[in-house]
């Protein structure tokens, strides 16, 4: 996953942290119960992790970038289990989590096929009755400009529900907001 200098700076900024806390996660998680044991895939520098820690008793995060994973270990020591791991090949047992989350990171997964593998892994590690929830940014000129030189494979929201069902989810919901879309997928079972 490549990120340009501006993008790295912005994702570490207080401004982004405020947007995540005040707008993005409240919208993405509106009406969602995460349970007590959750996994976050692709937390990056931890703006979303900081918010999730207040919502769940136990949080595990899987970050593919080794430097970011080490930074997360230092920042959240004793509060979250941090794994240096690829979301498409999680070193975790099947059926462990009440919720799996990923926020504003799917477009950094380098191909639609790998995105689909990430969806299948999210499904695999979820307990019956759990939820896979997240959001990402809608494609557009400014989005592409900010991601110049980055790994950037936008997820078309119109295709996402079918892709989540193909990954093994019984039900998938996708809705668009201002500049972003959110999704919820349910594996079925009780």
C-alpha positions, 0 to 999 in steps of 0.5 A: 500500500503506497501513500503519498506524503500529503496523504500520510500527513493528512491521515496523521493530522488532528483535523482528520482525527476530529472528522473521524470522531465527530462525523465519519464514525458516528455516521458509519456506525449509526445503529450498529452494535459492535458487541464486545470483541471487534477486529479493525482491518487497516487502521493506518495511523489509528484515528479510527482505532482511538474511537473504536476503543471507546465502543468495544471491550476488546479490540484487535487491529490488523495493519499491513504496513509494518511501520504503521503497525509498530506505531499502533503498538506504541500508541495503544499498548495494553488497550488493543491487540495489534497485528502486522497482518494483511486483511486478505490473509488474517492469522486469526481463528474463524468465527472469533469476532462480534464485529469486523470493521474497516474505514476509509481503507478499501481503496488502498487494497491493490485490486478488486480481487484482493478486496474480495479476498478481504471481504471473504476473510472478514466473513470467515472471522465473524461469529454467526450473527455478527456484522461487517461494517465500514465506509469508504470515499466515493470516487471523484476528481478531488479524491483522485488528486489526494491519492496521486501516486498512491495505491488507489482502487476505488470501490464502486458502491453500486457493486459492493452489496453483490460482492459482499454476498459473493464473499459469503454474507447473507445480507448486505446494505450499502448507502451513500452520503456526502462524499462517502458510502457506508456498508453493513454485511451480516453472515446470518446465524444466531 
